Amino acid sequence: MVSCVHDHGRWGPGDQLGAANQLTPESTLAALAMAKTGQILDLSFVIENGAPYMGPN
């Protein structure tokens, strides 16, 4: 069995953002600086009725 590590207590009780607490104006600007082409990629995944089960990765 694989053990799963959770980080529920890292941000304190009642926190609603979780890891999104790390998204700061500085980190956003740093990410934008890495963009080279402006190409938009659709990363959505549609699951329809009757689709085969795909376990978590």
For each residue, the residues with C-beta under 8 A, 3 or more apart:
1:
2:
3:
4:
5:
6:
7: 10 18 19
8:
9: 12
10: 7
11: 15 17 18 21
12: 9 15
13:
14:
15: 11 12 18 21
16:
17: 11 20 21
18: 7 11 15 21
19: 7 22
20: 17 23
21: 11 15 17 18
22: 19 27
23: 20 27 28
24: 27 28
25: 28 29
26: 29 30
27: 22 23 24 30 31
28: 23 24 25 31 32
29: 25 26 32 33
30: 26 27 33 34
31: 27 28 34 35
32: 28 29 35
33: 29 30
34: 30 31
35: 31 32 38
36:
37:
38: 35
39:
40:
41:
42:
43:
44:
45:
46:
47: 51
48: 51
49:
50:
51: 47 48 54
52:
53:
54: 51
55:
56:
57:
